[in-house]
Amino acid sequence: MPISPRRVYSQLRKLDRADITTSAVTRELAQDILANPEISLARRQAIADRLHQANNQLGMQSTAEEDSY
């Protein structure tokens, strides 16, 4: 059973508190939703925005000054 876009959107907000596996699964689900043309453009855009924010946050947390991301 596929997970709802609304639930993925909600889970993306909690990625900073999720374990690595849950975070990876949530990101993968978000990518699947973004690739699905049956989901409204507005919903996909909202998920893309939240995924982008989560990815930026991850980059800020996991890289040091001398690292590239």
C-alpha positions as CSV (number, residue, x, y, z in Angstrom):
1,M,0.0,0.0,0.0
2,P,1.5,3.3,-1.0
3,I,2.0,6.0,1.6
4,S,0.0,9.2,1.1
5,P,1.7,12.4,0.0
6,R,0.3,14.2,3.0
7,R,2.0,11.7,5.3
8,V,5.4,12.0,3.5
9,Y,5.0,15.8,3.7
10,S,4.5,15.5,7.4
11,Q,7.4,13.1,7.9
12,L,9.8,15.3,6.0
13,R,9.5,17.9,8.8
14,K,10.7,15.3,11.3
15,L,13.8,14.1,9.4
16,D,16.2,15.8,11.8
17,R,14.9,13.6,14.6
18,A,14.7,10.3,12.6
19,D,17.3,7.6,12.4
20,I,19.3,7.2,9.3
21,T,17.2,4.4,7.8
22,T,13.9,6.2,8.4
23,S,15.3,9.4,6.9
24,A,16.5,7.6,3.8
25,V,13.2,5.8,3.3
26,T,11.3,9.0,3.7
27,R,13.5,10.8,1.2
28,E,13.0,7.9,-1.2
29,L,9.2,8.1,-0.8
30,A,9.3,11.8,-1.4
31,Q,11.3,11.2,-4.6
32,D,8.7,8.7,-5.7
33,I,5.9,11.2,-5.1
34,L,7.8,13.9,-7.0
35,A,8.0,11.6,-10.0
36,N,4.3,10.7,-10.0
37,P,2.3,12.9,-12.4
38,E,-1.0,11.7,-10.9
39,I,-0.2,13.7,-7.7
40,S,-1.2,17.4,-8.0
41,L,1.6,19.8,-9.0
42,A,0.8,21.9,-5.9
43,R,1.3,18.9,-3.6
44,R,4.5,17.8,-5.4
45,Q,5.9,21.4,-5.1
46,A,5.2,21.5,-1.4
47,I,7.0,18.2,-0.9
48,A,9.9,19.3,-3.1
49,D,10.2,22.5,-1.1
50,R,10.2,20.6,2.2
51,L,12.7,18.0,0.9
52,H,15.0,20.8,-0.3
53,Q,14.9,22.4,3.2
54,A,15.6,19.0,4.8
55,N,18.5,18.4,2.4
56,N,20.0,21.8,3.2
57,Q,19.7,21.2,6.9
58,L,21.4,17.8,6.5
59,G,24.2,19.5,4.6
60,M,24.7,22.1,7.3
61,Q,24.8,19.5,10.0
62,S,27.0,16.9,8.4
63,T,29.7,18.9,6.7
64,A,32.6,20.8,8.3
65,E,34.2,23.9,6.8
66,E,36.8,22.0,4.8
67,D,34.2,19.6,3.4
68,S,32.2,20.0,0.3
69,Y,28.6,18.9,0.0
